[in-house]
Amino acid sequence: MGFEVLAETARTYNEHSIGEKMTGVTIEFSANEVLNKLLSLEEVINNLSPIFAHMGEALLDMHDARFDAQESPDGVPWQELSPWYRESKPKQKDKILTLDGTLRSTLHPQIEENALLFGTNVPYGAIHQFGGIIKPVTAGALKVGGQPVKQVIIPARPWLGVSDKDELLLADVVREHLENAL
């Protein structure tokens, strides 16, 4: 990588050396190859879009697997649906956080300068992530499953995020891009 071993025979050393003729070996270091590698790394660092695009694809795969497993980033199963809601769902009764698949299908990466954003733009994504209480704003009650209710409590079912294992996979993506530059 810029190092070359050269053998010299019968080299005579100056007055500060041993003063005898001997076979010597030197290592020659060429900075040009190292500088070229550093310039390749600089190109990667100055344009993070390919790394972020690859990370975004990895995040989509991670979250697809999470929806299939119905668990949080840390592997904790999502809280079961309440029996009355499960029975009132017109389809996908066995799926948590899935009716039409909108939340899952709207996940997307977004690259902005030196940042990768990942998430969804659906308004109910946050209440499923953090939980909360839904109350009527203008009416006296909400209609849920054909029944009037004063409020609906949505438990937190963390679906967005990365686990320790996911972080390692994302670090591997970065490492791969840096190694390819070398």
C-alpha positions as CSV (number, residue, x, y, z in Angstrom):
1,M,0.0,0.0,0.0
2,G,2.8,2.4,-0.5
3,F,5.5,0.5,1.2
4,E,8.2,-1.3,-0.7
5,V,11.1,-3.4,0.8
6,L,14.3,-2.9,-1.1
7,A,17.4,-5.0,-0.5
8,E,20.9,-3.3,-0.8
9,T,24.1,-5.3,-1.0
10,A,27.5,-4.2,0.1
11,R,26.3,-0.9,1.4
12,T,29.0,1.3,3.0
13,Y,27.8,3.4,5.9
14,N,29.1,6.8,6.9
15,E,31.3,7.6,9.9
16,H,28.2,7.5,12.3
17,S,27.4,3.9,11.3
18,I,29.2,0.7,12.2
19,G,31.7,1.3,9.4
20,E,31.6,-2.1,7.9
21,K,30.3,-3.3,4.6
22,M,27.0,-5.2,5.1
23,T,23.8,-6.1,3.3
24,G,21.1,-3.6,4.3
25,V,17.4,-3.6,3.9
26,T,15.3,-0.5,3.7
27,I,11.6,0.3,3.6
28,E,10.6,3.0,1.2
29,F,7.4,4.8,1.9
30,S,5.5,6.4,-1.0
31,A,3.0,9.0,0.2
32,N,1.3,9.3,-3.2
33,E,-0.7,6.1,-2.8
34,V,-1.8,7.1,0.7
35,L,-2.7,10.6,-0.5
36,N,-4.8,9.1,-3.3
37,K,-6.6,6.9,-0.8
38,L,-7.3,9.9,1.4
39,L,-8.6,11.8,-1.6
40,S,-11.0,8.9,-2.3
41,L,-12.2,9.0,1.3
42,E,-12.6,12.8,1.1
43,E,-14.9,12.3,-2.0
44,V,-17.1,9.8,0.0
45,I,-17.2,12.1,3.0
46,N,-18.1,15.2,0.9
47,N,-21.0,13.4,-0.8
48,L,-22.8,11.3,1.8
49,S,-25.9,10.8,-0.4
50,P,-24.9,7.3,-1.6
51,I,-24.3,6.2,2.0
52,F,-27.6,7.7,3.2
53,A,-29.5,6.1,0.3
54,H,-28.0,2.7,1.2
55,M,-28.9,3.3,4.9
56,G,-32.4,4.3,3.9
57,E,-32.9,1.0,2.1
58,A,-31.6,-0.8,5.1
59,L,-34.0,1.1,7.4
60,L,-36.9,0.1,5.1
61,D,-35.9,-3.5,5.4
62,M,-35.6,-3.3,9.2
63,H,-39.0,-1.7,9.6
64,D,-40.7,-4.1,7.2
65,A,-39.3,-6.9,9.3
66,R,-40.6,-5.1,12.4
67,F,-44.1,-4.8,11.0
68,D,-44.0,-8.5,10.1
69,A,-42.9,-9.4,13.7
70,Q,-45.2,-6.8,15.2
71,E,-42.6,-5.7,17.7
72,S,-40.7,-2.6,18.9
73,P,-37.1,-1.8,17.8
74,D,-36.0,-3.5,21.0
75,G,-37.9,-6.7,20.2
76,V,-40.8,-6.1,22.6
77,P,-44.1,-7.4,21.1
78,W,-46.6,-4.6,20.5
79,Q,-49.6,-4.6,22.9
80,E,-52.4,-6.7,21.6
81,L,-55.5,-5.0,20.1
82,S,-58.4,-4.6,22.4
83,P,-61.0,-7.3,21.8
84,W,-63.7,-4.9,20.7
85,Y,-61.4,-3.2,18.2
86,R,-60.1,-6.5,16.8
87,E,-63.7,-7.6,16.2
88,S,-64.7,-4.3,14.6
89,K,-61.8,-4.3,12.1
90,P,-63.2,-5.0,8.6
91,K,-59.9,-6.8,7.6
92,Q,-56.4,-7.7,8.9
93,K,-57.9,-8.6,12.3
94,D,-54.7,-10.4,13.4
95,K,-52.4,-7.4,12.5
96,I,-51.5,-4.7,14.9
97,L,-50.9,-1.2,13.4
98,T,-52.2,-2.5,10.0
99,L,-55.6,-2.0,8.4
100,D,-54.8,-1.0,4.9
101,G,-51.0,-0.9,5.3
102,T,-50.7,2.9,5.0
103,L,-48.4,3.5,8.0
104,R,-46.0,0.8,6.8
105,S,-46.1,1.8,3.1
106,T,-45.5,5.5,3.8
107,L,-42.2,5.0,5.5
108,H,-39.5,6.6,3.5
109,P,-36.0,7.9,3.8
110,Q,-35.3,11.6,2.9
111,I,-31.8,12.9,2.4
112,E,-31.2,16.6,3.3
113,E,-27.6,17.8,2.9
114,N,-25.7,16.1,5.7
115,A,-28.7,14.3,7.3
116,L,-30.8,11.2,6.7
117,L,-34.4,11.6,7.8
118,F,-36.6,8.5,8.1
119,G,-40.2,8.2,9.0
120,T,-43.8,8.8,7.8
121,N,-46.0,11.8,7.1
122,V,-49.2,10.2,8.2
123,P,-50.6,12.1,11.2
124,Y,-51.4,9.1,13.3
125,G,-47.9,7.7,13.2
126,A,-46.9,9.6,16.3
127,I,-49.8,8.4,18.5
128,H,-49.1,4.8,17.7
129,Q,-45.4,5.4,18.5
130,F,-45.9,7.2,21.8
131,G,-49.5,6.4,22.7
132,G,-52.1,8.9,23.8
133,I,-55.8,9.8,24.3
134,I,-58.1,10.8,21.5
135,K,-61.1,12.9,22.5
136,P,-63.8,14.5,20.4
137,V,-63.1,18.1,19.5
138,T,-66.5,19.3,18.2
139,A,-68.9,16.4,18.9
140,G,-70.0,15.0,22.2
141,A,-68.5,11.5,21.4
142,L,-66.3,9.6,19.0
143,K,-67.8,6.8,17.0
144,V,-65.6,3.7,17.2
145,G,-66.8,0.4,15.8
146,G,-70.3,2.0,15.5
147,Q,-70.3,2.8,19.2
148,P,-70.2,6.3,20.7
149,V,-67.3,6.8,23.1
150,K,-66.0,9.8,25.1
151,Q,-62.4,9.0,24.4
152,V,-60.1,6.3,23.0
153,I,-56.8,5.4,24.7
154,I,-54.1,4.3,22.3
155,P,-51.3,2.4,24.0
156,A,-47.7,3.2,22.9
157,R,-46.6,0.6,20.3
158,P,-43.1,1.8,19.3
159,W,-42.6,0.9,15.7
160,L,-40.0,3.5,14.5
161,G,-36.4,3.4,15.6
162,V,-33.3,1.2,15.6
163,S,-32.1,-1.5,17.9
164,D,-28.5,-2.1,18.9
165,K,-28.3,-4.7,16.2
166,D,-29.8,-2.3,13.6
167,E,-27.1,0.3,14.6
168,L,-24.4,-2.3,13.9
169,L,-25.9,-3.0,10.5
170,L,-26.0,0.7,9.7
171,A,-22.4,1.0,10.8
172,D,-21.6,-1.8,8.4
173,V,-23.2,0.1,5.6
174,V,-20.9,3.1,6.3
175,R,-17.9,0.8,6.7
176,E,-18.6,-0.8,3.4
177,H,-18.7,2.5,1.6
178,L,-15.5,3.7,3.2
179,E,-13.7,0.4,2.4
180,N,-14.9,0.6,-1.2
181,A,-13.3,4.1,-1.4
182,L,-10.0,2.5,-0.4
